[in-house]
Amino acid sequence: MARPSRNDLDTLVFFLGGHDLEMVTIRQLLEAQGVAFHDRHLAWGAAASAYDQEIAAALRAGRLPILVELKLDLSCPLEAVRVVDHHNEQAGQATALEQVFQWLGLPPAAWTRWFELVAANDRGHIAAMLALQPPATLQELRRVREADRAAQGVSAAEEVAAPAAVAACRQCAAGRLSVVDWTFDRVSAVADRMERALGGPGYENLLVRGPHTTTFFGDGPAVEFLTCGFPGSPKERWWGGDLPRRGFWGGTLAGQEVEEALVDFLASPPAAAEPSSP
């Protein structure tokens, strides 16, 4: 891809979604390249309408708004904007950082080890970072996860409470599902401490039951089962990750119902493949 000219880049305006390490890294990249953006320091699940006035102004000026991980709830025609995302219906696409890098037309040499780690972390968490060549070191894993939790706004209270919640983790479905009851809606403090690579007990599939949200990390078929079995609007359900192999799913619904459904699903043998035609 040819690098856009300065004039081309000046026609772009990026609108940034919910903060995590990837979004903070995208902001830093845009700042370094001198490309226009708006950042309201939104939380996960943010919608494009948070920037209604700014998007309308960009369109009036003949510029191209690029929405980064923002739910589409705009009154303007969708063909007037571009979307950068890799969650929900866009799951499986390149990460938002990779897509923004492509929009800027930067050369491969500008793709740093830090960008590689941040993108892998956002795509598939610890497993994706360990699958890099070379694999992430323990120091890199800790640095990335600590930076991600900080970018998400994880509080000291969450960090302090996480070890006890991990210690009280329950095993279901013959050990295939680990369940953590959690007193916060952000789950990264407790999910990180469940990771074997970071010194935790490890898990095959993990369900975190919070006060208002329920979050799952694990096998791709289980993510697909939850996505189909518990439909909802983008504000109520979200999913993504390194699908179809592994991923995550979350929803604003009771954890007990999701836990019971997952236990039944994971206890069931996989469906037999259809016999091939002679």
C-alpha positions in Angstrom: 0.0 0.0 0.0 1.4 3.4 -1.0 1.9 5.9 1.7 -0.8 8.6 1.5 0.3 12.1 0.8 0.1 14.8 3.6 -2.9 16.2 1.7 -4.6 12.8 1.8 -3.9 12.3 5.5 -5.3 15.8 6.2 -8.7 14.7 4.9 -8.9 12.0 7.6 -10.4 12.5 11.1 -10.3 9.6 13.5 -12.8 9.2 16.3 -11.6 6.9 19.1 -13.7 4.4 21.1 -13.4 2.9 24.5 -10.0 3.1 26.2 -7.7 0.1 26.5 -4.1 -0.3 25.7 -4.8 -0.7 21.9 -6.8 2.6 21.8 -4.2 4.5 23.8 -1.5 3.1 21.4 -3.6 4.2 18.4 -3.9 7.7 19.9 -0.1 7.9 20.3 0.4 6.7 16.7 -2.0 9.4 15.4 -0.2 12.0 17.5 3.2 11.0 16.2 1.9 11.2 12.6 0.2 14.5 13.1 -3.2 13.1 12.0 -6.4 14.7 13.3 -8.4 12.7 15.9 -11.0 13.2 18.6 -10.7 11.3 21.9 -13.3 11.7 24.7 -11.6 9.0 26.8 -14.7 6.8 26.5 -15.3 3.5 28.2 -15.8 0.2 26.5 -19.1 -0.1 24.6 -19.0 3.6 23.5 -21.2 4.7 20.6 -20.4 7.0 17.7 -23.1 9.4 18.9 -20.7 10.6 21.6 -19.1 12.5 18.7 -22.2 13.6 16.8 -21.3 17.3 16.5 -17.6 16.6 15.6 -18.5 14.0 13.0 -21.1 16.4 11.4 -18.5 19.1 11.3 -16.0 16.8 9.6 -18.5 15.9 7.0 -19.4 19.5 6.3 -15.7 20.3 5.9 -15.4 17.5 3.3 -13.3 15.2 5.5 -13.6 11.5 6.1 -14.6 10.4 9.6 -13.0 7.1 10.6 -14.8 5.5 13.6 -12.5 3.3 15.7 -14.4 0.7 17.8 -17.5 2.8 18.1 -21.0 1.4 17.9 -22.9 2.8 14.9 -25.9 4.9 16.0 -25.5 7.9 13.8 -28.1 9.8 11.8 -25.8 10.4 8.9 -25.5 7.8 6.0 -23.2 5.0 7.0 -21.4 5.3 3.6 -20.2 8.8 4.7 -18.0 7.2 7.3 -15.5 4.4 7.6 -15.4 1.8 10.5 -12.3 0.3 12.1 -13.3 -2.6 14.4 -12.6 -6.3 15.0 -15.4 -7.2 17.4 -18.9 -8.5 17.1 -19.8 -8.7 13.4 -16.3 -7.6 12.5 -14.7 -10.4 14.6 -11.8 -12.1 12.8 -10.6 -8.9 11.0 -7.2 -7.3 11.6 -7.0 -5.5 14.9 -7.9 -1.8 15.1 -4.2 -0.9 15.5 -3.3 -2.8 12.4 -6.1 -1.2 10.4 -5.2 2.3 11.5 -1.5 1.6 10.6 -2.8 0.6 7.1 -4.9 3.7 6.8 -1.8 5.8 7.5 0.1 3.9 4.9 3.1 3.4 7.1 6.0 1.2 5.9 6.5 -2.3 7.5 9.7 -1.1 9.2 7.5 1.3 11.3 5.7 -1.7 12.8 7.5 -2.1 16.1 7.7 -5.0 18.6 5.5 -2.9 20.9 2.8 -2.6 18.2 3.1 -6.4 17.6 2.6 -7.1 21.3 -0.3 -4.6 21.6 -2.1 -6.0 18.6 -1.6 -9.6 19.7 -2.9 -8.8 23.2 -6.0 -7.2 21.8 -6.6 -10.1 19.4 -6.0 -13.0 21.7 -4.6 -12.0 25.0 -1.8 -14.0 26.5 -2.1 -17.0 24.1 -1.7 -14.7 21.1 1.3 -13.0 22.5 2.9 -16.3 23.3 2.2 -17.4 19.7 4.3 -14.5 18.3 7.7 -15.3 16.7 9.7 -14.8 18.9 7.1 -15.5 21.7 6.5 -12.8 24.3 8.7 -13.0 27.3 7.3 -13.0 30.8 8.6 -9.4 31.2 6.7 -8.4 28.0 3.5 -10.2 29.1 3.5 -8.4 32.4 4.3 -5.0 30.9 1.5 -5.3 28.3 -1.1 -6.6 30.8 -0.2 -4.0 33.4 -0.4 -1.2 30.7 -3.8 -2.6 29.5 -5.3 -2.6 32.9 -4.1 0.9 33.5 -5.5 2.1 30.2 -8.9 0.5 31.1 -8.9 2.4 34.4 -8.7 -0.7 36.6 -8.7 0.6 40.2 -6.4 -0.2 43.1 -9.5 -1.8 44.8 -9.9 -4.2 41.9 -6.2 -5.2 41.9 -6.4 -5.8 45.7 -9.6 -7.9 45.5 -8.5 -10.1 42.6 -6.3 -12.6 44.4 -9.1 -13.6 46.8 -11.6 -14.0 44.0 -9.1 -16.2 42.1 -8.6 -18.3 45.2 -12.3 -18.9 45.5 -12.7 -19.9 41.8 -15.2 -22.8 41.3 -14.7 -25.7 38.8 -17.6 -26.9 36.8 -18.3 -29.2 33.8 -15.7 -31.7 35.0 -13.1 -29.0 35.2 -13.7 -27.6 31.7 -15.2 -24.3 33.1 -13.7 -22.2 35.8 -16.1 -19.7 37.4 -15.1 -16.6 39.3 -17.7 -14.5 41.2 -16.5 -10.9 41.0 -17.7 -7.7 42.6 -16.7 -5.4 39.7 -17.8 -5.2 36.1 -14.3 -4.7 34.7 -12.8 -8.2 34.7 -9.2 -7.9 33.5 -7.7 -7.7 37.1 -9.1 -11.2 37.9 -8.8 -12.7 34.4 -5.1 -11.8 34.3 -4.5 -13.5 37.7 -6.2 -16.7 36.3 -3.5 -17.0 33.6 -1.0 -19.8 34.1 1.6 -17.8 32.2 1.3 -15.0 34.8 1.5 -17.4 37.7 -2.2 -18.2 38.0 -4.0 -21.5 38.2 -4.8 -21.6 34.5 -8.1 -22.5 32.8 -9.6 -24.1 29.7 -12.7 -21.8 29.8 -13.3 -19.0 32.2 -16.6 -17.3 33.3 -16.5 -14.2 35.4 -19.8 -13.3 37.0 -19.9 -9.6 37.9 -22.7 -7.5 39.4 -24.1 -6.2 36.1 -22.1 -8.1 33.4 -21.1 -11.7 32.7 -17.9 -12.3 30.7 -16.5 -15.5 29.1 -13.1 -16.4 27.8 -12.4 -19.7 26.1 -13.0 -22.0 23.2 -14.4 -20.5 19.9 -17.3 -23.0 19.7 -18.4 -21.8 23.2 -18.2 -18.2 22.1 -20.4 -19.0 19.1 -22.8 -20.9 21.4 -23.2 -17.8 23.6 -23.5 -15.4 20.7 -26.3 -17.4 19.2 -27.9 -18.5 22.5 -28.0 -15.1 24.1 -28.7 -12.5 21.4 -28.9 -8.8 22.2 -28.0 -5.3 20.9 -24.4 -4.2 20.7 -24.9 -2.3 24.0 -26.0 -5.6 25.7 -23.6 -8.2 24.1 -20.1 -8.1 22.8 -17.6 -10.7 21.5 -14.4 -11.1 19.6 -10.8 -12.4 20.1 -8.8 -14.9 18.1 -11.9 -16.5 16.6 -12.8 -19.1 15.5 -10.2 -20.8 17.7 -10.6 -18.9 21.0 -12.3 -15.7 22.0 -14.4 -13.8 24.5 -18.0 -13.0 25.0 -19.8 -10.6 27.4 -23.3 -9.5 28.2 -25.4 -7.5 30.6 -27.3 -10.5 32.0 -27.4 -12.8 35.0 -24.4 -15.0 35.4 -26.3 -17.9 36.8 -28.3 -18.4 33.5 -25.1 -18.2 31.4 -23.2 -20.6 33.8 -25.9 -23.2 33.6 -26.1 -23.0 29.8 -22.3 -23.3 29.5 -22.1 -26.3 31.8 -24.7 -28.1 29.7 -22.9 -27.1 26.4 -19.4 -28.1 27.6 -20.7 -31.4 29.0 -22.2 -32.3 25.7 -20.1 -34.3 23.2 -19.3 -32.3 20.0 -21.8 -32.8 17.2 -20.9 -35.6 14.8 -19.8 -34.5 11.4 -22.2 -35.2 8.6 -21.2 -38.3 6.5 -19.7 -37.3 3.2 -21.5 -38.2 0.0 -20.2 -41.3 -1.8 
